[in-house]
């Protein structure tokens, strides 16, 4: 029987930080505390990862980053799909994956509890705080844009930490300030890209994803610096 290869938490974090720069030892510990990871311990109490554990962690990070799924949903699906591949999208039920058919549509607000597992009242709170914008049907019924599903899920997940929609208003103002600058950059990139309209659009889409990722890293670094005292580990703390 092949011998299981174990990797320490520090090496795992270092390996995955290239794809997930915000990953820290503390986040991995949190995921374990929430029951998403089940790690073995060395005789000295250090966390040990098997290749399967690393694969599961990468799946969790991928789904958080690209699908914005709450941890509770990720845990439920992973526990029910032991053979979920890295990336995990194909193994997830269609109901929780933001396919183009879903995101390009408007959905009656009364259908949101079944689709996303959040209340209509919560969706209305998001609209009142200008985090999303409700549309009106010809019969004056409220409709939710499918492109807002990821945001709604993220806002719901933040409530786990006591962060309510009203606390997210500063992010609306920040987005409103950043959008004209990014729009200007993307317009320049599209104009200098030679090719078909589709190729120009693809160039702008790639640039947008890179800009959003980089500005997110800048924001995370600034917030972490402001919270340096709170996030400094106590003396004698190890990376177990």
C-alpha positions as CSV (number, residue, x, y, z in Angstrom):
1,X,0.0,0.0,0.0
2,X,1.3,3.4,-1.0
3,X,2.4,5.6,2.0
4,X,0.3,8.8,2.4
5,X,2.3,12.0,1.9
6,X,1.6,14.7,4.4
7,X,2.2,18.5,4.0
8,X,2.3,21.1,6.8
9,X,-0.1,24.0,6.8
10,X,2.6,26.6,6.1
11,X,3.7,24.8,2.9
12,X,0.1,24.4,1.7
13,X,-0.6,28.1,2.2
14,X,2.6,29.1,0.4
15,X,1.8,26.7,-2.5
16,X,-1.8,28.1,-3.0
17,X,-1.0,31.8,-2.4
18,X,0.1,32.2,-6.0
19,X,-3.5,31.6,-7.1
20,X,-5.1,32.9,-3.9
21,X,-3.0,35.8,-2.6
22,X,-5.3,36.5,0.4
23,X,-4.9,32.9,1.8
24,X,-3.4,32.8,5.3
25,X,-2.8,30.2,7.9
26,X,-5.6,31.9,10.0
27,X,-8.1,31.4,7.2
28,X,-7.3,27.8,6.8
29,X,-7.7,27.3,10.6
30,X,-11.1,29.1,10.3
31,X,-12.2,26.8,7.5
32,X,-11.3,23.8,9.7
33,X,-13.2,25.3,12.7
34,X,-16.3,25.7,10.4
35,X,-16.1,22.0,9.5
36,X,-15.0,22.4,5.9
37,X,-11.7,20.7,6.5
38,X,-10.9,17.6,8.5
39,X,-7.2,17.5,9.1
40,X,-5.0,15.0,10.9
41,X,-2.4,16.1,13.5
42,X,1.2,15.2,14.0
43,X,2.4,13.9,17.4
44,X,3.3,17.5,18.2
45,X,-0.2,18.8,17.3
46,X,0.7,20.3,13.9
47,X,-2.0,20.2,11.2
48,X,-1.2,17.8,8.4
49,X,-2.6,17.9,4.8
50,X,-3.0,14.9,2.6
51,X,-3.2,15.4,-1.2
52,X,-7.0,15.0,-0.9
53,X,-7.1,17.7,1.8
54,X,-5.2,20.1,-0.5
55,X,-7.6,19.3,-3.3
56,X,-10.6,20.0,-1.1
57,X,-9.1,23.3,0.1
58,X,-8.4,24.5,-3.4
59,X,-12.0,23.6,-4.4
60,X,-13.3,25.7,-1.5
61,X,-11.1,28.7,-2.4
62,X,-12.1,28.4,-6.1
63,X,-15.8,28.4,-5.3
64,X,-15.5,31.3,-2.9
65,X,-13.5,33.3,-5.5
66,X,-15.5,32.6,-8.6
67,X,-19.0,31.7,-7.4
68,X,-19.2,33.6,-4.1
69,X,-21.0,30.7,-2.5
70,X,-21.6,30.8,1.3
71,X,-19.4,28.4,3.2
72,X,-22.5,26.6,4.4
73,X,-23.5,25.8,0.8
74,X,-19.9,24.8,-0.1
75,X,-19.7,22.5,2.9
76,X,-23.0,20.8,2.1
77,X,-22.1,20.2,-1.5
78,X,-18.6,18.9,-0.7
79,X,-19.8,16.6,1.9
80,X,-22.4,15.2,-0.5
81,X,-19.9,14.9,-3.5
82,X,-16.7,13.2,-2.2
83,X,-15.4,13.0,-5.8
84,X,-15.8,16.7,-6.5
85,X,-12.9,17.8,-8.8
86,X,-10.8,20.9,-8.2
87,X,-13.0,23.7,-9.3
88,X,-16.0,21.6,-8.5
89,X,-18.4,23.4,-10.8
90,X,-19.6,20.4,-12.8
91,X,-20.4,18.5,-9.6
92,X,-22.6,21.2,-8.2
93,X,-26.4,21.2,-8.6
94,X,-27.5,23.5,-11.4
95,X,-29.7,25.5,-8.9
96,X,-26.6,27.0,-7.2
97,X,-24.4,27.6,-10.2
98,X,-24.7,31.0,-11.9
99,X,-25.1,29.8,-15.5
100,X,-25.5,32.4,-18.3
101,X,-29.2,31.4,-18.5
102,X,-29.6,32.5,-14.9
103,X,-27.5,35.6,-14.8
104,X,-28.9,37.0,-18.0
105,X,-32.5,36.9,-16.7
106,X,-34.7,38.9,-14.4
107,X,-36.2,36.8,-11.6
108,X,-39.4,37.6,-9.6
109,X,-38.4,38.6,-6.1
110,X,-40.7,36.0,-4.6
111,X,-38.6,33.3,-6.2
112,X,-35.4,34.4,-4.6
113,X,-35.8,32.5,-1.3
114,X,-36.0,29.2,-3.2
115,X,-33.2,30.1,-5.6
116,X,-30.7,31.6,-3.1
117,X,-31.9,30.7,0.3
118,X,-32.4,34.3,1.5
119,X,-35.5,36.1,2.4
120,X,-37.4,38.7,0.3
121,X,-37.0,41.2,3.2
122,X,-33.2,40.8,3.0
123,X,-33.2,41.4,-0.8
124,X,-35.3,44.6,-0.2
125,X,-32.7,45.7,2.4
126,X,-30.0,45.4,-0.2
127,X,-32.0,47.5,-2.6
128,X,-32.7,50.1,0.0
129,X,-28.9,50.4,0.6
130,X,-28.4,50.6,-3.1
131,X,-26.3,47.5,-3.3
132,X,-28.7,46.1,-5.9
133,X,-31.4,47.7,-8.1
134,X,-34.8,46.1,-8.4
135,X,-36.5,46.2,-11.8
136,X,-40.2,46.4,-12.4
137,X,-42.3,44.0,-14.6
138,X,-45.1,45.3,-16.8
139,X,-47.4,44.4,-13.9
140,X,-45.3,46.4,-11.5
141,X,-43.9,43.4,-9.7
142,X,-40.3,43.6,-8.4
143,X,-37.7,41.7,-10.3
144,X,-34.1,40.8,-9.3
145,X,-31.3,40.9,-11.9
146,X,-29.5,37.5,-12.1
147,X,-26.2,39.3,-12.3
148,X,-26.7,40.3,-8.7
149,X,-27.0,36.8,-7.4
150,X,-23.3,36.6,-6.5
151,X,-23.5,39.9,-4.6
152,X,-26.6,38.7,-2.7
153,X,-24.9,35.5,-1.6
154,X,-21.8,37.4,-0.4
155,X,-23.9,39.9,1.5
156,X,-25.8,37.0,3.1
157,X,-22.5,35.3,4.1
158,X,-21.3,38.5,5.7
159,X,-24.2,38.5,8.1
160,X,-22.4,35.5,9.8
161,X,-19.9,38.1,11.0
162,X,-22.6,40.6,12.0
163,X,-22.1,42.8,8.9
164,X,-25.5,43.9,7.7
165,X,-26.4,45.6,4.3
166,X,-26.3,49.0,5.9
167,X,-22.7,48.4,6.8
168,X,-21.9,47.9,3.1
169,X,-22.9,51.3,1.9
170,X,-19.3,52.6,1.8
171,X,-18.6,49.9,-0.8
172,X,-21.3,51.3,-3.0
173,X,-19.6,54.8,-2.8
174,X,-16.2,53.2,-3.5
175,X,-17.5,51.3,-6.5
176,X,-19.2,54.5,-7.9
177,X,-15.8,56.3,-7.6
178,X,-13.8,53.5,-9.1
179,X,-16.1,52.7,-12.0
180,X,-15.3,55.8,-14.2
181,X,-11.6,55.2,-13.9
182,X,-11.8,51.5,-14.8
183,X,-14.2,52.3,-17.6
184,X,-11.7,54.8,-19.1
185,X,-8.9,52.2,-18.9
186,X,-11.1,49.5,-20.5
187,X,-12.2,51.8,-23.3
188,X,-8.5,52.6,-24.1
189,X,-7.7,48.9,-24.1
190,X,-10.6,48.1,-26.4
191,X,-9.6,50.9,-28.8
192,X,-6.0,49.7,-29.1
193,X,-6.9,46.0,-29.5
194,X,-6.9,45.1,-33.2
195,X,-9.4,42.5,-34.2
196,X,-13.1,41.8,-34.3
197,X,-15.6,43.4,-31.8
198,X,-15.6,40.0,-30.0
199,X,-11.8,40.0,-29.6
200,X,-12.0,43.6,-28.3
201,X,-14.6,42.6,-25.8
202,X,-12.5,39.6,-24.7
203,X,-9.5,41.9,-24.2
204,X,-11.5,44.3,-22.0
205,X,-13.0,41.3,-20.0
206,X,-9.5,39.9,-19.3
207,X,-8.2,43.3,-18.3
208,X,-11.2,43.9,-16.0
209,X,-10.7,40.6,-14.2
210,X,-7.0,41.5,-13.7
211,X,-7.7,45.0,-12.5
212,X,-10.4,43.8,-10.0
213,X,-8.1,41.2,-8.6
214,X,-5.2,43.7,-8.2
215,X,-7.3,46.4,-6.7
216,X,-8.8,43.8,-4.4
217,X,-5.2,42.9,-3.3
218,X,-4.4,46.6,-2.7
219,X,-7.6,47.0,-0.6
220,X,-6.8,43.9,1.4
221,X,-3.3,45.0,2.1
222,X,-4.4,48.5,3.2
223,X,-7.1,47.1,5.6
224,X,-4.7,44.5,7.0
225,X,-2.1,47.3,7.6
226,X,-4.8,49.3,9.5
227,X,-5.7,46.2,11.5
228,X,-2.1,45.2,12.1
229,X,-2.4,45.3,15.9
230,X,-5.6,43.2,15.9
231,X,-4.1,40.6,13.5
232,X,-0.7,40.3,15.0
233,X,-0.3,36.8,16.4
234,X,0.5,36.5,20.1
235,X,4.0,35.7,21.2
236,X,4.8,32.1,21.0
237,X,2.1,31.3,18.5
238,X,3.1,28.6,16.0
239,X,1.8,27.6,12.6
240,X,0.1,24.4,13.6
